[in-house]
Amino acid sequence: MAGLLTRFVARRLAALFVTLLAASVVIYGALHLGPGDPAALLAGGRSPDPEVLAAVRAQYHLDDPFWTRYGRWLSDVAGWRLGRSMTFGTDVAGLISARLGNTLFLVGYAAVLILVIGIGFGLLGALGGRVGATITTVSSGVLMAVPAFIAAIVLIWLFATRLNWLPVFGSGTGFTGRIEHLTLPALALAGSYIAYLSRITRSAVATELRSERVETARSRGVRMPAIVRRHVLRNAAAPVLTVSGLTVAGLIAGTVVVEQAFGVSGVGSLLVLAAQKQDFVVVQNISLLMVAAFCVANTLVDVLNAVLDKRLLRTGR
């Protein structure tokens, strides 16, 4: 079994490497596929002096062949040398590093909310009888219908303006400061994902409750709490884990909207600001970072699924 797991992990790592390589070609190539001079685009879309354009062409080696430039850029990215922002006038790696902590905290906070509330609502819907099913159906339906930016407006109005319970702007400092400032952004970010995960959990648990193994356990007089613990939760864990991983990976892209709405100084809001200022170097590197985070999260989910369900190791899927 250890050999199967090793081969499975090796295949997933190879797929991750190929995916990241293809994504990096697309992201880097986008600079050169667009209309106009790449040097002018790297300079912020303006029409700078010829001396500035010449300096940009020299800095980014724009006169070299495409694959030579791509290979040099990829090598720099691997060494966390992301170039210099023409708009902010500072190192891109420093810009991203200064904001990355806030984004990771926000994503982690939202992920905890999704897992705890989403799985809790799903179990309530499957095991809580008619009342539990009604509560889960109504709450998940409402949450899924509300986009993140609308949820942000409602949360700001209720908890910040009317009740004055939580701050509405900024990232906070320290653990408690971040919890206080990022609770509303995390709720706005997690809302629709909580609804989705609760429905998946409810469906998976309900399917297991109707399974032959559960019926057999019931006929033998095994008590329901023991059936749920031994048979239902264990077998329903695989689809729930898969969806959980995908939703957490999706949070990374969702931070772009939520950080902007709540004024959180994170990577998502930096991406929006850089796009507005046409700072292509910053946009390019943040895009690659987000794609890499999404792909790594998916790979981790695949490996965890294979550990839980050994049949995946034999089929290799």
The 8 nearest C-alpha neighbors of each residue, nearest first, counted from 0:
[[1, 3, 2, 4, 312, 309, 5, 313],
 [0, 2, 4, 3, 5, 6, 312, 7],
 [1, 3, 5, 0, 4, 6, 7, 312],
 [4, 2, 0, 6, 5, 1, 312, 7],
 [3, 5, 7, 1, 2, 6, 8, 312],
 [4, 6, 2, 8, 7, 3, 9, 1],
 [7, 5, 9, 3, 4, 8, 10, 2],
 [8, 6, 4, 10, 9, 5, 3, 312],
 [7, 9, 11, 5, 10, 6, 12, 4],
 [8, 10, 6, 12, 7, 11, 5, 13],
 [11, 9, 13, 7, 8, 12, 6, 14],
 [10, 12, 14, 8, 13, 9, 15, 7],
 [11, 13, 15, 9, 14, 10, 8, 16],
 [12, 14, 16, 10, 15, 11, 9, 17],
 [13, 15, 11, 17, 12, 16, 18, 10],
 [16, 14, 12, 18, 13, 17, 11, 19],
 [15, 17, 13, 19, 14, 18, 20, 12],
 [18, 16, 20, 14, 19, 15, 21, 13],
 [19, 17, 15, 21, 20, 16, 14, 22],
 [18, 20, 22, 16, 21, 17, 23, 15],
 [19, 21, 17, 23, 18, 22, 16, 24],
 [20, 22, 18, 24, 23, 19, 17, 25],
 [23, 21, 19, 25, 24, 20, 26, 18],
 [22, 24, 26, 20, 25, 21, 27, 19],
 [25, 23, 21, 27, 22, 26, 28, 20],
 [26, 24, 28, 22, 23, 27, 29, 21],
 [27, 25, 23, 29, 28, 24, 22, 283],
 [26, 28, 24, 29, 25, 23, 30, 283],
 [27, 29, 25, 30, 31, 26, 24, 32],
 [30, 28, 32, 26, 31, 27, 25, 33],
 [31, 29, 28, 32, 27, 33, 37, 26],
 [30, 32, 28, 29, 33, 37, 27, 34],
 [33, 31, 29, 30, 28, 34, 37, 35],
 [32, 34, 31, 30, 29, 35, 37, 36],
 [35, 33, 32, 36, 31, 37, 30, 40],
 [36, 34, 37, 33, 39, 40, 31, 38],
 [35, 37, 39, 38, 40, 34, 31, 33],
 [38, 36, 40, 39, 41, 31, 30, 35],
 [37, 39, 41, 36, 40, 56, 55, 52],
 [38, 40, 42, 36, 44, 37, 41, 45],
 [41, 39, 44, 37, 43, 42, 38, 36],
 [40, 42, 38, 43, 39, 279, 37, 280],
 [41, 43, 39, 40, 44, 85, 38, 45],
 [44, 42, 277, 278, 40, 41, 45, 39],
 [45, 43, 40, 39, 42, 277, 46, 41],
 [44, 46, 43, 47, 39, 42, 40, 277],
 [47, 45, 39, 44, 48, 42, 43, 52],
 [48, 46, 45, 51, 49, 52, 39, 42],
 [47, 49, 51, 50, 52, 46, 53, 45],
 [48, 50, 52, 51, 53, 47, 54, 46],
 [49, 51, 53, 48, 52, 54, 47, 55],
 [52, 50, 54, 48, 53, 49, 47, 55],
 [53, 51, 49, 55, 54, 50, 38, 56],
 [52, 54, 50, 56, 51, 55, 49, 57],
 [55, 53, 51, 57, 52, 56, 58, 50],
 [56, 54, 58, 52, 57, 53, 38, 59],
 [57, 55, 61, 53, 59, 54, 60, 58],
 [56, 58, 60, 54, 55, 59, 53, 61],
 [59, 57, 55, 56, 60, 54, 61, 53],
 [58, 60, 61, 56, 57, 55, 68, 38],
 [61, 59, 57, 62, 56, 63, 58, 68],
 [60, 62, 56, 59, 63, 57, 68, 38],
 [61, 63, 60, 64, 56, 57, 59, 65],
 [62, 64, 61, 60, 68, 67, 65, 66],
 [65, 63, 67, 66, 68, 62, 61, 69],
 [66, 64, 68, 67, 69, 63, 61, 28],
 [67, 65, 69, 68, 64, 70, 63, 71],
 [68, 66, 70, 64, 69, 65, 71, 63],
 [67, 69, 71, 65, 66, 70, 72, 63],
 [70, 68, 66, 72, 71, 67, 73, 65],
 [69, 71, 73, 67, 72, 68, 66, 74],
 [70, 72, 74, 68, 69, 73, 75, 67],
 [73, 71, 75, 69, 74, 70, 68, 76],
 [74, 72, 76, 70, 75, 71, 69, 77],
 [73, 75, 71, 77, 72, 76, 70, 78],
 [76, 74, 80, 72, 78, 73, 77, 79],
 [75, 77, 79, 73, 78, 80, 74, 81],
 [78, 76, 74, 75, 79, 73, 80, 72],
 [77, 79, 75, 76, 80, 74, 81, 73],
 [80, 78, 76, 77, 81, 75, 92, 74],
 [81, 79, 75, 76, 78, 82, 92, 77],
 [82, 80, 92, 91, 76, 79, 75, 83],
 [81, 83, 91, 80, 90, 84, 280, 92],
 [82, 84, 90, 91, 89, 85, 88, 81],
 [85, 83, 88, 86, 87, 89, 91, 90],
 [84, 86, 88, 42, 87, 83, 43, 278],
 [87, 85, 84, 88, 278, 43, 276, 273],
 [86, 88, 84, 89, 85, 90, 83, 278],
 [89, 87, 84, 85, 86, 83, 90, 91],
 [88, 90, 87, 84, 83, 91, 94, 93],
 [89, 91, 83, 93, 92, 82, 84, 94],
 [92, 90, 94, 93, 83, 81, 84, 82],
 [93, 91, 95, 94, 81, 90, 96, 79],
 [92, 94, 96, 91, 90, 95, 97, 89],
 [95, 93, 91, 97, 92, 96, 90, 98],
 [94, 96, 92, 98, 97, 93, 99, 91],
 [95, 97, 93, 99, 98, 94, 92, 100],
 [98, 96, 94, 95, 99, 93, 100, 265],
 [99, 97, 265, 95, 96, 266, 100, 101],
 [98, 100, 96, 102, 101, 95, 266, 97],
 [101, 99, 103, 102, 98, 104, 97, 96],
 [102, 100, 104, 265, 99, 103, 98, 105],
 [101, 103, 265, 105, 99, 104, 100, 106],
 [104, 102, 106, 100, 105, 101, 107, 99],
 [103, 105, 107, 101, 102, 106, 108, 100],
 [104, 106, 102, 108, 103, 107, 185, 109],
 [105, 107, 103, 109, 108, 104, 110, 102],
 [108, 106, 110, 104, 105, 109, 103, 111],
 [107, 109, 105, 111, 110, 106, 104, 185],
 [108, 110, 185, 112, 106, 189, 111, 107],
 [111, 109, 107, 113, 112, 108, 247, 106],
 [110, 112, 114, 108, 113, 109, 115, 107],
 [113, 111, 109, 115, 110, 114, 116, 108],
 [114, 112, 193, 110, 117, 111, 116, 115],
 [113, 115, 111, 117, 112, 118, 116, 110],
 [116, 114, 112, 118, 113, 117, 119, 111],
 [115, 117, 119, 113, 118, 112, 114, 120],
 [118, 116, 197, 193, 113, 196, 120, 114],
 [117, 119, 121, 197, 120, 116, 114, 115],
 [120, 118, 116, 122, 117, 121, 115, 123],
 [121, 119, 123, 117, 197, 122, 118, 135],
 [122, 120, 197, 201, 200, 118, 124, 123],
 [123, 121, 125, 119, 124, 120, 126, 201],
 [124, 122, 127, 120, 131, 126, 121, 125],
 [123, 125, 132, 131, 121, 135, 122, 127],
 [124, 126, 201, 122, 205, 123, 127, 204],
 [127, 125, 123, 128, 122, 124, 131, 205],
 [128, 126, 131, 123, 124, 125, 130, 132],
 [127, 129, 131, 130, 126, 132, 125, 124],
 [128, 130, 132, 131, 133, 127, 124, 134],
 [131, 129, 133, 132, 128, 134, 127, 124],
 [130, 132, 127, 124, 134, 123, 128, 133],
 [131, 133, 124, 129, 135, 130, 134, 136],
 [132, 134, 136, 130, 131, 135, 137, 129],
 [133, 135, 131, 137, 132, 136, 138, 130],
 [136, 134, 132, 124, 138, 133, 137, 139],
 [135, 137, 133, 139, 134, 138, 140, 132],
 [138, 136, 140, 134, 139, 135, 133, 141],
 [137, 139, 141, 135, 140, 136, 134, 142],
 [140, 138, 194, 142, 136, 141, 137, 135],
 [141, 139, 137, 143, 138, 142, 136, 144],
 [140, 142, 138, 144, 139, 143, 137, 145],
 [141, 143, 139, 191, 144, 145, 140, 190],
 [142, 144, 191, 140, 141, 145, 194, 139],
 [143, 145, 141, 142, 140, 146, 191, 139],
 [144, 146, 142, 143, 150, 149, 147, 141],
 [147, 145, 149, 148, 150, 144, 191, 143],
 [146, 148, 150, 187, 149, 188, 151, 145],
 [147, 149, 151, 150, 146, 152, 256, 257],
 [150, 148, 152, 151, 146, 147, 145, 153],
 [151, 149, 147, 153, 187, 148, 152, 154],
 [150, 152, 148, 154, 187, 149, 153, 155],
 [151, 153, 149, 155, 150, 154, 156, 148],
 [154, 152, 156, 150, 155, 151, 157, 149],
 [155, 153, 151, 157, 156, 152, 158, 150],
 [156, 154, 159, 152, 153, 157, 158, 151],
 [155, 157, 160, 153, 154, 159, 158, 161],
 [158, 156, 161, 154, 155, 159, 160, 153],
 [159, 157, 162, 164, 154, 155, 163, 160],
 [158, 160, 163, 155, 165, 164, 167, 157],
 [159, 161, 156, 163, 157, 162, 158, 155],
 [162, 160, 157, 163, 159, 158, 156, 164],
 [161, 163, 158, 164, 159, 160, 157, 165],
 [164, 162, 159, 160, 158, 161, 165, 166],
 [165, 163, 162, 158, 159, 166, 160, 161],
 [164, 166, 159, 163, 158, 179, 167, 180],
 [167, 165, 180, 168, 159, 179, 164, 163],
 [166, 168, 159, 261, 155, 165, 180, 169],
 [169, 167, 261, 262, 166, 263, 180, 170],
 [170, 168, 263, 262, 171, 180, 264, 261],
 [169, 171, 263, 180, 177, 264, 181, 101],
 [172, 170, 177, 176, 180, 169, 173, 179],
 [173, 171, 176, 177, 174, 170, 175, 180],
 [172, 174, 176, 175, 177, 171, 178, 170],
 [173, 175, 177, 176, 178, 172, 171, 179],
 [176, 174, 178, 177, 173, 179, 172, 171],
 [177, 175, 171, 172, 179, 173, 178, 174],
 [176, 178, 171, 180, 174, 179, 175, 181],
 [179, 177, 175, 181, 176, 180, 182, 174],
 [178, 180, 176, 177, 181, 182, 175, 165],
 [181, 179, 177, 171, 170, 178, 166, 182],
 [180, 182, 184, 178, 183, 177, 179, 185],
 [183, 181, 185, 184, 178, 179, 180, 186],
 [182, 184, 186, 185, 181, 187, 154, 180],
 [185, 183, 187, 181, 186, 182, 257, 188],
 [184, 186, 109, 188, 182, 183, 187, 181],
 [187, 185, 189, 183, 188, 184, 190, 182],
 [188, 186, 184, 151, 150, 185, 147, 190],
 [187, 189, 185, 186, 190, 147, 184, 257],
 [188, 190, 186, 109, 192, 187, 113, 185],
 [191, 189, 193, 192, 187, 142, 186, 188],
 [190, 192, 143, 142, 194, 193, 189, 195],
 [191, 193, 195, 189, 194, 190, 196, 246],
 [194, 192, 117, 113, 196, 190, 191, 195],
 [193, 195, 139, 191, 197, 192, 196, 142],
 [196, 194, 192, 198, 197, 193, 191, 199],
 [195, 197, 199, 117, 193, 198, 194, 200],
 [196, 198, 121, 117, 200, 194, 120, 118],
 [199, 197, 201, 195, 196, 200, 121, 202],
 [198, 200, 196, 202, 201, 197, 203, 195],
 [201, 199, 121, 197, 203, 198, 202, 239],
 [200, 202, 121, 125, 198, 204, 199, 203],
 [201, 203, 205, 199, 200, 204, 198, 206],
 [204, 202, 200, 206, 235, 205, 201, 199],
 [203, 205, 207, 201, 206, 202, 235, 200],
 [206, 204, 208, 202, 207, 203, 125, 201],
 [207, 205, 203, 209, 204, 208, 202, 210],
 [206, 208, 210, 204, 209, 231, 205, 203],
 [209, 207, 205, 206, 210, 213, 204, 231],
 [210, 208, 207, 206, 205, 211, 213, 214],
 [211, 209, 207, 213, 212, 208, 214, 206],
 [210, 212, 214, 213, 215, 209, 207, 208],
 [211, 213, 215, 214, 210, 216, 230, 207],
 [212, 214, 216, 215, 211, 210, 208, 217],
 [215, 213, 217, 211, 216, 212, 218, 210],
 [214, 216, 212, 218, 213, 217, 211, 219],
 [217, 215, 213, 219, 214, 218, 221, 212],
 [216, 218, 214, 220, 219, 215, 221, 213],
 [219, 217, 215, 220, 216, 214, 221, 213],
 [220, 218, 216, 217, 221, 215, 214, 222],
 [219, 221, 217, 218, 222, 216, 215, 223],
 [222, 220, 217, 216, 219, 223, 226, 225],
 [223, 221, 225, 224, 220, 226, 217, 216],
 [222, 224, 226, 225, 227, 221, 217, 228],
 [225, 223, 227, 226, 222, 228, 229, 221],
 [224, 226, 228, 223, 227, 222, 229, 221],
 [227, 225, 223, 229, 224, 230, 228, 222],
 [226, 228, 231, 224, 225, 230, 229, 232],
 [227, 229, 225, 226, 232, 230, 224, 231],
 [230, 228, 226, 227, 225, 231, 233, 232],
 [231, 229, 226, 233, 227, 228, 232, 234],
 [230, 232, 227, 207, 234, 233, 235, 204],
 [233, 231, 235, 234, 228, 227, 236, 230],
 [232, 234, 236, 235, 231, 230, 229, 228],
 [235, 233, 236, 231, 232, 230, 237, 207],
 [234, 236, 232, 203, 233, 204, 237, 231],
 [235, 237, 239, 233, 234, 240, 238, 232],
 [236, 238, 240, 239, 235, 304, 241, 234],
 [239, 237, 241, 240, 236, 242, 235, 203],
 [238, 240, 236, 242, 237, 241, 200, 243],
 [239, 241, 243, 237, 238, 242, 236, 244],
 [242, 240, 238, 244, 243, 239, 300, 237],
 [241, 243, 245, 239, 244, 240, 246, 238],
 [244, 242, 240, 246, 241, 245, 239, 247],
 [243, 245, 247, 241, 242, 246, 300, 240],
 [244, 246, 248, 242, 247, 243, 249, 241],
 [245, 247, 249, 243, 248, 244, 242, 192],
 [246, 248, 250, 244, 249, 245, 110, 243],
 [247, 249, 293, 245, 246, 250, 296, 251],
 [250, 248, 246, 247, 251, 252, 245, 253],
 [251, 249, 253, 247, 248, 252, 106, 254],
 [250, 252, 249, 253, 254, 248, 289, 106],
 [253, 251, 250, 254, 249, 255, 289, 267],
 [254, 252, 250, 255, 251, 256, 249, 188],
 [253, 255, 257, 267, 252, 256, 258, 251],
 [254, 256, 267, 253, 268, 258, 257, 252],
 [257, 255, 259, 254, 258, 253, 260, 148],
 [256, 258, 260, 254, 259, 255, 184, 261],
 [259, 257, 263, 261, 268, 260, 254, 262],
 [258, 260, 268, 262, 257, 256, 261, 255],
 [261, 259, 257, 258, 262, 256, 151, 148],
 [262, 260, 168, 258, 263, 259, 167, 257],
 [263, 261, 259, 168, 169, 258, 260, 264],
 [264, 262, 258, 169, 170, 261, 265, 259],
 [265, 263, 98, 170, 262, 268, 101, 169],
 [266, 264, 98, 102, 101, 267, 268, 263],
 [265, 267, 269, 98, 268, 99, 102, 270],
 [268, 266, 255, 270, 254, 269, 265, 258],
 [267, 269, 259, 271, 270, 258, 265, 266],
 [270, 268, 266, 272, 267, 271, 273, 265],
 [271, 269, 267, 273, 268, 272, 282, 274],
 [270, 272, 268, 274, 269, 273, 275, 267],
 [273, 271, 269, 275, 274, 270, 268, 276],
 [272, 274, 278, 276, 270, 275, 271, 277],
 [273, 275, 277, 271, 276, 272, 270, 278],
 [276, 274, 272, 273, 277, 271, 278, 270],
 [275, 277, 273, 274, 278, 272, 43, 86],
 [278, 276, 274, 43, 275, 279, 273, 44],
 [279, 277, 273, 43, 276, 280, 281, 274],
 [278, 280, 282, 281, 277, 41, 283, 40],
 [279, 281, 283, 282, 278, 84, 284, 41],
 [280, 282, 284, 283, 279, 278, 285, 91],
 [283, 281, 279, 285, 280, 284, 270, 286],
 [284, 282, 280, 286, 281, 285, 279, 287],
 [283, 285, 287, 281, 286, 282, 288, 280],
 [286, 284, 288, 282, 287, 283, 281, 289],
 [287, 285, 289, 283, 288, 284, 282, 290],
 [286, 288, 290, 284, 285, 289, 291, 283],
 [287, 289, 285, 291, 286, 290, 292, 284],
 [290, 288, 292, 286, 291, 287, 285, 293],
 [289, 291, 287, 293, 292, 288, 294, 286],
 [292, 290, 288, 294, 289, 293, 295, 287],
 [291, 293, 289, 295, 290, 294, 296, 288],
 [292, 294, 248, 290, 296, 291, 295, 289],
 [295, 293, 297, 291, 296, 292, 290, 298],
 [296, 294, 298, 292, 297, 293, 291, 299],
 [297, 295, 299, 293, 298, 294, 248, 292],
 [298, 296, 300, 294, 295, 299, 301, 293],
 [297, 299, 301, 295, 300, 296, 294, 302],
 [300, 298, 296, 302, 301, 297, 303, 295],
 [299, 301, 297, 303, 298, 302, 244, 304],
 [302, 300, 298, 304, 299, 303, 305, 297],
 [301, 303, 305, 299, 304, 300, 306, 298],
 [304, 302, 306, 300, 305, 301, 299, 307],
 [305, 303, 301, 307, 302, 306, 308, 237],
 [304, 306, 308, 302, 311, 303, 307, 309],
 [305, 307, 303, 304, 308, 309, 302, 4],
 [308, 306, 304, 305, 309, 303, 237, 236],
 [307, 309, 305, 310, 306, 304, 311, 237],
 [308, 310, 311, 312, 305, 306, 307, 313],
 [311, 309, 313, 312, 308, 314, 305, 315],
 [312, 310, 314, 309, 305, 313, 315, 316],
 [311, 313, 315, 309, 310, 314, 3, 305],
 [314, 312, 310, 311, 315, 3, 309, 316],
 [313, 315, 311, 316, 312, 310, 309, 7],
 [314, 316, 312, 311, 313, 7, 310, 10],
 [315, 314, 311, 312, 313, 7, 301, 305]]
